[in-house]
Every structure is written in C-alpha cells, then in structure tokens.
Amino acid sequence: MAADRLSGLDASFLHLERAGAHMHVASTSIFEGPAPSHEEFRAHIAGRLHLVPRFRQKLRFVPLDQGRPVWVDDPHLNLDYHVRQTALPAPGSDEQLRNLAARIFSQQLDRSKPLWELWLVEGLEGGRFAIIGKSHHALVDGVSGVDITTVLFDLDREPQGSPAAVPPWLARPEPTDLQLLGEAWRERLTSPREIARGVRAIFRGPRKLLGEIGATSKMVGAGISAPSTVFNVEIGPHRRFAMTQTDLAGLKRVKDAHGGTVNDVILSIVAGGLGRYLRARGHSTEGLEMRAMVPVSVRAPDEHGALGNRITAMMAPLPVWCEDPVERLRITTESMGDLKASGQAVGAEILTRLTDFAPTTIASQAARLQPAQRFFNLVVTNVPGPQFPLYVLGRKMESIFPMVPLARRQALCVGIMSYNGQVNFGLIGDYDAMADLESFALDLEEATAEAIATAPAGPGGARL
C-alpha cells in the first residue's frame, strides 16, 4: 500500500485547494464531426482504462492526518459519472463552448471518487464537437497529461484495439481506516533511517551541498521580489476561459531571426500582451518586470506515461515595460539563459523532493502560507504536445487548448500547448477579477502578430 502513497508534491496540490483555488488541470479539444454517441464514447474509454489504471483509483485519507493519502481501487467505479455528455444550444458557437468549459472547470472534483471527468460536447457549429477533459493535479502534471491523451486517443483514423482484448479487472479490497493508520505509523517509525538516506542522496558531498543551497536560495529570492499587480487579488471559485491560436512555424521563424528558443519567444509575447493590457487600462508599466512561474518537467524518458507529478519550476522575469518586440525577446532570452545557468530549477526541485520528508500536518500548514508570499504574479506553462494528428473513434482532433488552475491571489494563468504544428493558448481568469479576459486574449494576439511581423513573412495568430 505504501507504494501507492502520494508524493509530497502531489499531496501539496490537495493542501492548496481551498478558498476558491481548485487544483485540477483540464483541456478543451475540438474535433471534426459528427460526434459519436455517448454509448460509443463511453465504451471507447472503457476499452482504454487498463492503460491508465490510476483512472480506476480514488484517494483514501489517513485518519487524524497521520500520513499522506494513498491511491486505492474504487470498487464502485461508474463510468456514467466520469464520462458525461452535453449539447450546446444552437448554433453552438465557440463562445458557448468557452463558457461551458469555464463552468465545468469551476467545479471542484469529488474527492470520494477517481479524480477525473470527460465531457462529450455535441452541437459545435461547423459540424464539430468537443471533449473537455479534467483531472486533478495530484493525478497528473502537464506532460503526463499529454501522455494520457495519446493513450486514450488514436494515432490513426481507424480505431485501435477491441473491447474483446480488454483484460478483466477486479478491484482490490479497500483498506480500513485502522489499516491506513497502521501503515502510516509503520512508515513513521521507520522513517528516520529513510530520511537520513534521502538527505544524503540530496546533499551528496560538501561542494554539491553548497551549490544546491545556493540554487535554492536563488529560486526563493527571485520569487519574493514579484511586484504587486492588478492580477494578484483575492479570487473566487468561478472562472472565465479564452482561447487563441498561432502556428508553430511562425514562432520558429522569430526564434531563427532573433535567437533564443521557442519558449523564450512565447514568454516575450506573454510579456507584450500583459503590457498592452495594463497600459490600455491606465496602469503605468514603466520599469515593471513581472514574475512568471514556469513549470519545468524533470520527467525522464522512461517515465513517460507514468502518472503523478515530475515537475520543478523557474521564476522567469517578464519585461512588461518593454514595448519593442525584438528588444523584449532579447531581454527574455538573456534572462532565461541566466536562470538556467544559475541552477534555479535545480533549487526548486530540491525543495520539491524535501516535501516528501515533511509531516503531513506541517505540509498542510505550509500550504496555507502560500497567499502571504508573492513568489510569482502568474503561471505561464508551455507543454509540448504531439506533433501529429490524434483521433477519437475516427474523428480528427483539430486543436487542443490547456486549462491550468489559478493559485490563491492569482487571477490570471496562461497555458500553452503545441499540437500538430499549432501553438494553442488557453487563458484562465477569475470570473470577477478578469471580467475582460477576452480583451487580454486580443492583446495577446496583437503581441503575437507583432512578434511574427519582425521575422520573414508568415501567418500570424488566429482568434477562436
């Protein structure tokens, strides 16, 4: 049972989920039509569940908070609850889809059941349909979420596999509260030796110790300096969702013309969009450098397909003050290069690993302190998706837009996912604090077009 215990990082996403801050990730995928029936779609998912066994499991919490929760098989798994169907009112516009996705994203997942949902959305204009997928961050990070997508969907138009090939599944008996408590105490009694071993593995040698402490202090020091902005306010439980899209080739042309990486180009575009948004509302951006928490995957190649979180983070400076797109990219590229050289991501990973040794009650209290510390102004996460088309029951996926949770006092989040030559921006905003989220989407489009215009001619952004 201990092998199925949440890591410290996975458990932290449960502790952070309070006061309107939901910690689930999601995506809205648009497909060519016609939509499959609910029965077809549910049978399709049932035929793939053995490939993602965590989708058959739920959380059990240790009594008296004496240990991190564990994953156990759900003997009452009901796919009708997890695989749902709805239809947009005619004409089924993209705006109606965004509003529906925002409402679904605003609802907290039921912790007594497996922490995922899939919504089949019929009636999207143009003969299309959509799938809204939603999983708790304790279950997946962005990269493993992409792996799950490629498992549940097909690489060819012709569906793969058959229900007859699905191995039978019988849920293992659930542990009792007494068993959960006993296992947690057994681990606690044996933990001193394990903690010592883990600390030795983390800090191997005096030189490495000094280097990693320095990296950790740089990561924390960089975050504390995040300025106060209109995006860092109290949030509620309700969300707005906006989508915008550009092509990967256009961003690569910008990179080739001015240097840096595609991720540097994206961060400079986000900084440009934020600057446009703030100046249009009368806020001075002179000298303003915001901080973005940029998740970085540390998932090894042989870990692809495994669930759970294998991420660390860097606190990336965003030169919002700079209105020139080429200069802004140069500054961003230079800053990101300095961050990588400083080992800031290494420092963040050290803190992440140390959470595995923190008693559950301490970790929970530490999570409560998060809103008092402004380590960053917003999250900007860029997940590389598959660069080939995906299909579900013979229908091609046209595009996919990520939906990333808001942390407390974080009213805006920018999720980016590449797919089949596209770069798709999924914008999440607090319903009240970001009532004009659509305006920010326009600002982001203008910043994208402005950046691409500095490179050899090519298509710019496209609004959805």
N, C-alpha and C positions, 0 to 999 in steps of 0.2 A: 504493500500500500504506500510506503514512503516514496517509492519511485514515481508515484503519480501526484506528489505534493507540488503545489505551485512554487515556483521560484520566488525570491524576494521581489524581483521586478514585476513579475506577473501579478503578485498579490498587491503591489503598490497601486495598480490600476483599480483595484476594488476599494482600497482605502481612500483614493482620490475622488470616488464617485459620491458626491454629496453636494447639497446646495445648488442644484441645477446643473452641475457639471457631470454629464453622462460620459462614461469611458468605453463607448463602443465605436468601432470603425465600420464604415459601410461603403457601398459603391452603387451607382446608378448606371446600368448598362442598357444601351439601346440596340435593338435587333431589327433586322428586316422581317416583315411579316409573311404570312399571318401567324398569330400567336398559337402555340399548342394549347390543348385543353388543360385544365387543371389536373385531371387524372393522368394525362400523358406526362406532364411536367413532374408531378409527384412520383410517378413510377420511375422516371429517369433519375431523379435524385436518390430514390431508394436503391437503385441499382449501382450507385457510386459511393454509398455511405461507408462501405467496408474499406474504401481507400482513404477515408478521413475519420478514423474511429473516434476521435475526440468529439465529433458531432453527435455521437451516441451517448456522451457522458455529461454529467451535471456536477456541480460543486456540492461538497458537503463541508460544513464549517465545524471546526473543533470546538466542543463545549468550553465555555469560560475563556474563549480566545487564547487557548494554550498552544496554538500552533497554526501554521498557515493552512488554508483549506486544501482539500485533496479532490482529485477527479475520481468519480465512481460511475459505473454504468447506470444508466437510467432505465429501470425495469418498466417504466410506464411511457417510454418514448412514443410520441404520437406525431407522425409526420403531418397530419392535417393541421396541427398547431403551428408547426415550424414552416411549412410550405403553404403559403396563402395566395389567394387570388383576388384581384380587384380590377375595376374597369374605370377609365377616365370618362367623364361626361363629354359628349360630342362638343367640339370637334377634336378633343384630345390633344391640346396644344402642348408645346414644350414647357410653357409657363405652368400649366396644370400639372405636368409631371414633376416639375421642380417643387411646387407647393406640396404635392403628395409625398415626395421624398423627404422634404423637410419635416412634415408631420410624423412620418414613420421614424425619422432619425431622432425626433424629440422625445420618443417614448423609451423609458428605461426597460432593459431586458429583465425578464423574470428570473431571478437567481435560483429558483427552485427547479428550473428546467435547463436543458442544454442551452448554452448562451449564443444562439444564432437564429436567424429568420431569413427566409427567402420569399419575396413578394413577386408574383407574376402579374404584370400590369398590362391589361389589354386596352385597345382603342386609341393608341397614339396615332396622330394624323400621319398621312403618307403610307398607310398600310403597315405600320410598325407596331412593335410592342417593347416593353422594358422589363428588366428584372432588377429589383432593389434588394441587395444582399446586405446583411447586417450581422456582425459578430462582435463579441466583447473583446476589448484589447487584452484581457487576461488570457484569451484563447489564441489570438494571432497578432503578429505585427504586420507591417505593410508588405514585406517581401514574402512571408509565409502565406499571407492572404492571396498574393498573386499565384503562388504555387497551388493553393486550393482551387483557384479559378481554373487553372489549366487541368486540374483533375476532374472537376465537375463538368467542364465543358469539353468539347471535342476539337481535335486538330483538323478534322476533315468534315466535309458536309455530310458524309454518310456516318450516322451514329455508330460508335464502337461498343462492343460488348453486347450482352443479352441478359435479361433477368435470370435465365436458367444458370448462368455462370456465377451468380452471386452466392458466395458461401453462406451457409446458415449462421445465424447469430443468436446467442442466448446470453442475456445479461448476467453478469456475476452478482452474487448476493451483495446487498448493501451492507456496509459495516454499521454496527450500532454506535450510539454516542459513546458508550463505555469503551468500545474498541478504538474509536478515534482518539479519545482522551489518552488511553493507554499507549497507543503508538506514539502520540506526540510526546508523552512523558519519557518513553523509552529513548526517543531521539534526544531529548533534552539531557538525559542522564549520560548519554554517550557523546554529547556534543563537544565537551572541552577538547578532546583529542582531535575531533574533526575540525573544530575552529582553528586549533593550532596548525593543523596540516594545511588548511585553506589559507591562513595568513602567511605561512611560509611559502606557499605557491604563489601568492600575490606579490609578496615582497621578497624576491629571491636575490639576495646579495645587497650590500650597502649602496653600491653605485646605482643599481636599479631602484632601490628604495628612494633615494634622493630624487632621482629623475621622475618617478611616478608621483611622489608627493608634490613636486613642482608642477607636474602636468595637472594634477587635481586642483591645486590652488589657482592655477591659471584659468581653469574651466569655471570654478566658482567665482573668482574675481571678475572675470569677463561678464558673467551673468548679473552680478549685483549692480553693475553700472547701467542697466537698462533704464532709459528715461521714462518719465511719466507721459502718457499719451491718451488720446480720447478712446483708444481701443482697450485700455486697461481699467475697466469699470466692473461693478458687480453685474453678474449675468443671471438670467432666469433659466428655466428648463426648456424653453421653446426656441426653435432655430429657423433661420432662413437659409436657402440654398440657391446658388447661382452657378452657371457653367459657362466656360468659354474655351475656345479651342484654337490651336495653331498647328503648323506642321513641323515635324522634327527636322526636316531638311533645311527649313528656313533658319532655325536656331543654330544648326551646324554651320551654315554659311556665315552667321555672325561670329561664331567661335573661330572659324578659319580666317576671317578677315581681321579680327582684333585680338585673338589669343584667348587663353583661358579654357574652361571646359563648358559643356552644355549646361551643367548645373550652375556655374558662375553666371552664364547668360540669363538663366531663369531667375536667379536671385537679384540680378541687376534690374530685370524687368519688374519684379515684385516691388523693389525699392522705388522704381519710377512710378508705378501705379499708386503706391502709398503716397508719394509726394504730390501727385496730381490730385488725389482725393482730398488730402489735407489742405492744400492751397486753395482749392475750389470752395472750401468752406471757411476760408478766412484765417486758417491756422498758419502761423509762421513756421517754415521748415528750415530757417537759417541755422546752419550748424547742426541740424538734427540727424543723429545716427541712431536708428532703432536697432534692436537686437532680435534676431530670429533664432529660435531653437530649431536646428536642422538635425533630424534623426539620421543616424548613420548605421547601416546594417553591418554587424560583425558575424553574420551567419556564414559558416564555412561551406564550400561547395557540396560536401557530403551531408550537409544539414538541410538542403533544400527539400521542401515537402514536410519537414517536421514543424509541428505547431509550437506555440509559446513564443516568447519574445527574445530575440537576439539582437538588441539594438543598443547603441550608445548615442551620444549627441554632441554637437558643437554649437556654441553660441555665436552665430555669424552676424557681424555688423552690416547693417543696411544703410548705405549713404543716401538717405531720403532727401538730403539737402541738395544733392547734385542733379541738375536738370539736363545735363548733356549726356546722352545715352552711351557714347563711346568712352567718355571720361568715367562715367559711373561704372561701366564694365571693367575698366582698368583698375579702379579702386577696389571693386569687389574681388577681382581675380587676385590682386596683391594681398588683400586681407585674408582670403581663404587659403592662399598659399602659406601665409604666416601662421594661420591656425593649425594647418596640417603639420607644419614643421615644429610647432610648439608642443604637439602631443596632447592638445586639449581633449580630443576624442578619447585618447587613452585614459586621461584622468577621469572622464565621465564613466568609462567602463569600469574603472576601479571602484568608484562609488556604487555602481550598479551591482557589482559582484559582492561588495560588502553588505548589501541589503539582505543577502542570503543568511548572514550571521546575526541579523538584528532580531531580537524577540518580537513577536507579532504585535504586542501592545505598544512597544516603542515605535515600530514602523508605522503603526496607525496614528500615533500622536504626531510623528514627524510629518505625515501627510497633511495633518490639519494646519501645520505651519506654512504650507505652500503659498496661500494667498498673501501672507505677510511679507514674502520675499518676491521681488520682481526680478527674477533671473532673466526673463525674456519678455518681449512685447507680444509676440505671436509665434505660432508654429508654422514653418514652411517645410513641407515634406515632399520629396520628389522620389517616387517609386518607379523603377524601370519595369514596365510591363512587357508582355510578349510582343515581339516584332513580327508577328504573323497572325492571320485571322483565326478567330475562335468561333465555334458553332455550338448551338444547342438544338438538338433534335432537327438538324438540317438547316437551321436558320443562322445566318451570319451575324456576328456581333459587329455593329457599325462603330460604336465608340463606348468608352467606359470612363466615368468620372468619379474620383475618390471623394469620400466624405469623412473628415477627420474630426475627432472630438475637440471641444473647447475646454481648456483648463479654467479654473476659477480666476476671475478677473482678466479673462482673455476673451474679448468679444469678437475676434476675427481669427480665422485659420485658413491657410491656403494649402490645399492638397493638389499635387500634380502627379499624373500617371501617364507614361507613354504607352502607346499601343498601336502596332501596325502602321508606323510612320506618322502617328499623331502625337501631339502633346496636349493633354486634356487637363484643364484647371477646374477643380471642384472647390467652390468657395463656401465656407460655413460661417454664418454670423449669428450672433444673439438676436432674437426676434425684435427686441425693443432697442437695444443699443446700436444695431446695424439695420435700421429700417430702410436705409438706402443702399443695401448690399448690391443691388443691380447697378447702381451708379459706380460703385467700386469695380464691378465687372467691366463696365465701359472704360474706366480709367486704365485697367489692366490691359484691355485690348489695344488702347491707344499707345500704351507704353510698348507693347509687343510689336505693333506695326512700326513704331518709331525706331525700335532697335533693328528690325529686319530691313528697314529702309537704308540703314547705314552699310549694308552688305550688298553684293550683287543682286540684281532684281530677282524677286521670287514672291510667292503668295504670302499674305500676312495672316492675321487672326480672323476667325470666323465666329460669329455670335450664335449661341444656341438658346 
